[in-house]
Amino acid sequence: MVDKTVLDEVIESISGMVDISDKEVQKRIATAKGRIYLSDISMDHIRSKTNPKGDVLENAKLAAIHAVKKTPEMVFMCHPITISNVDVDFEVDENYIEVFVSVTTLNRTGVEIEAIAGVMNSLLAIFDLSKRFEKLNDGSYDTAKISNIKVVKKIKS
């Protein structure tokens, strides 16, 4: 057995992408979700599509799709992969909106990070478009809260 040098140990500790070249190409689907809580006035503007900045949910959908496609630029160890499909759905409750993003690819690696990135960016867009109704006089945001971001489904076939 050959003794490791300090250089060998340093080289082993350097971050890098995982080699997926030997993995099988498969259809892969991941779904993530997240929630944003908002004030009554923000929710009313979203439901009635009267937000001065435009249709909040349509903007949030586009933000999700954009984030999915740009994930390798934001999360630098993610493989740049072809995205076959992105579905964005919303469940609008009395005081919150739940965002669901499903991402599909035919590839050697999954799309969980892309789905999470889509959810997060969608929630950020909703927050951004609603913040004028959420901000208190002292600059704080008592009601607006993003939470419960997680992967809810992963399929490989």
PLY file of the C-alpha trace (Angstrom):
ply
format ascii 1.0
element vertex 157
property float x
property float y
property float z
element edge 156
property int vertex1
property int vertex2
end_header
0.00 0.00 0.00
1.28 3.45 -0.93
1.20 6.13 1.73
-0.93 9.15 0.90
0.82 12.45 0.64
-0.59 15.69 1.94
-1.23 16.66 -1.69
-3.27 13.48 -2.25
-5.42 14.34 0.77
-5.95 17.90 -0.43
-6.93 16.72 -3.91
-9.43 14.25 -2.41
-11.01 17.01 -0.33
-11.64 19.34 -3.27
-15.30 19.55 -4.21
-16.42 18.38 -7.58
-19.37 17.17 -9.56
-20.47 13.58 -9.21
-19.67 11.52 -12.29
-23.00 10.33 -13.70
-21.69 9.03 -17.01
-22.19 5.38 -16.01
-25.75 5.89 -14.80
-28.69 4.80 -16.94
-30.77 7.41 -18.77
-34.24 7.27 -17.27
-37.37 9.34 -17.07
-37.11 11.23 -13.80
-39.77 13.37 -12.17
-39.54 15.34 -8.96
-42.24 17.40 -7.27
-41.58 19.97 -4.57
-43.87 22.27 -2.69
-43.73 25.31 -0.46
-46.05 27.76 1.18
-46.31 31.51 1.64
-48.56 33.11 4.24
-49.90 36.56 3.40
-52.24 39.20 4.81
-55.89 39.38 3.83
-55.27 42.39 1.58
-52.52 40.60 -0.37
-54.68 37.49 -0.74
-57.62 39.61 -1.93
-55.44 41.25 -4.61
-54.14 37.87 -5.73
-57.61 36.32 -5.98
-59.10 39.32 -7.80
-55.99 39.86 -9.96
-55.88 43.53 -8.94
-52.28 43.75 -7.81
-50.81 46.86 -9.49
-47.74 44.81 -10.51
-49.86 42.33 -12.48
-51.23 38.82 -12.11
-49.23 37.50 -9.16
-49.74 33.79 -9.86
-48.89 34.10 -13.55
-45.68 35.93 -12.62
-44.93 33.29 -9.98
-45.43 30.52 -12.54
-42.97 32.15 -14.95
-40.50 32.68 -12.09
-40.67 28.98 -11.24
-40.06 27.87 -14.81
-37.16 30.28 -15.17
-35.54 29.07 -11.94
-35.84 25.42 -12.98
-34.01 26.17 -16.21
-31.32 28.22 -14.44
-30.68 25.88 -11.49
-27.13 24.85 -12.55
-26.18 28.54 -12.61
-27.42 29.03 -9.04
-26.40 25.70 -7.49
-22.97 25.17 -8.91
-22.65 21.40 -8.36
-25.88 20.67 -10.24
-25.45 19.09 -13.63
-26.79 21.14 -16.52
-29.48 18.85 -17.88
-32.26 18.99 -20.43
-35.61 19.72 -18.85
-38.48 17.96 -20.62
-41.34 19.59 -18.73
-42.21 21.90 -15.84
-45.66 21.97 -14.25
-46.52 24.71 -11.77
-49.70 24.58 -9.71
-51.08 26.70 -6.91
-53.50 25.97 -4.10
-54.92 29.25 -2.84
-56.24 28.99 0.71
-57.70 31.68 2.93
-54.36 32.99 4.23
-51.68 31.18 2.24
-50.70 29.95 -1.19
-49.09 26.58 -1.70
-46.86 26.22 -4.76
-46.22 22.85 -6.41
-43.52 22.43 -9.04
-43.01 19.16 -10.94
-39.99 18.78 -13.18
-39.43 16.03 -15.74
-36.25 14.99 -17.54
-34.87 12.07 -19.51
-31.43 11.94 -17.99
-28.86 10.27 -15.76
-29.60 12.43 -12.72
-32.68 13.59 -10.88
-34.43 16.93 -10.79
-35.16 17.42 -7.09
-32.99 20.54 -6.83
-34.62 22.00 -9.93
-38.08 21.42 -8.43
-37.04 23.04 -5.13
-35.48 25.98 -6.99
-38.72 26.45 -8.90
-40.78 26.48 -5.71
-38.42 28.89 -3.96
-38.32 31.34 -6.84
-42.09 31.20 -7.26
-42.56 31.97 -3.57
-40.06 34.84 -3.82
-41.98 36.28 -6.76
-45.23 36.13 -4.79
-43.54 37.84 -1.86
-42.00 40.51 -4.10
-45.28 41.31 -5.84
-47.17 41.40 -2.52
-44.69 43.16 -0.26
-46.25 46.59 -0.71
-49.32 45.29 1.14
-47.29 43.35 3.71
-44.75 45.91 4.90
-45.51 47.58 8.21
-44.60 51.18 9.06
-41.46 50.04 10.88
-40.30 48.11 7.78
-41.07 44.65 9.14
-43.29 41.95 7.70
-45.44 40.38 10.42
-47.67 38.17 8.28
-45.62 37.33 5.19
-43.76 34.09 5.78
-42.32 31.44 3.46
-42.23 27.92 4.87
-42.61 24.17 4.36
-40.39 23.84 1.29
-39.74 20.19 0.57
-39.60 17.45 -2.05
-42.87 15.51 -1.95
-42.32 13.02 -4.76
-39.48 11.50 -6.76
-40.09 9.03 -9.59
-37.52 7.14 -11.65
-38.63 4.84 -14.47
0 1
1 2
2 3
3 4
4 5
5 6
6 7
7 8
8 9
9 10
10 11
11 12
12 13
13 14
14 15
15 16
16 17
17 18
18 19
19 20
20 21
21 22
22 23
23 24
24 25
25 26
26 27
27 28
28 29
29 30
30 31
31 32
32 33
33 34
34 35
35 36
36 37
37 38
38 39
39 40
40 41
41 42
42 43
43 44
44 45
45 46
46 47
47 48
48 49
49 50
50 51
51 52
52 53
53 54
54 55
55 56
56 57
57 58
58 59
59 60
60 61
61 62
62 63
63 64
64 65
65 66
66 67
67 68
68 69
69 70
70 71
71 72
72 73
73 74
74 75
75 76
76 77
77 78
78 79
79 80
80 81
81 82
82 83
83 84
84 85
85 86
86 87
87 88
88 89
89 90
90 91
91 92
92 93
93 94
94 95
95 96
96 97
97 98
98 99
99 100
100 101
101 102
102 103
103 104
104 105
105 106
106 107
107 108
108 109
109 110
110 111
111 112
112 113
113 114
114 115
115 116
116 117
117 118
118 119
119 120
120 121
121 122
122 123
123 124
124 125
125 126
126 127
127 128
128 129
129 130
130 131
131 132
132 133
133 134
134 135
135 136
136 137
137 138
138 139
139 140
140 141
141 142
142 143
143 144
144 145
145 146
146 147
147 148
148 149
149 150
150 151
151 152
152 153
153 154
154 155
155 156
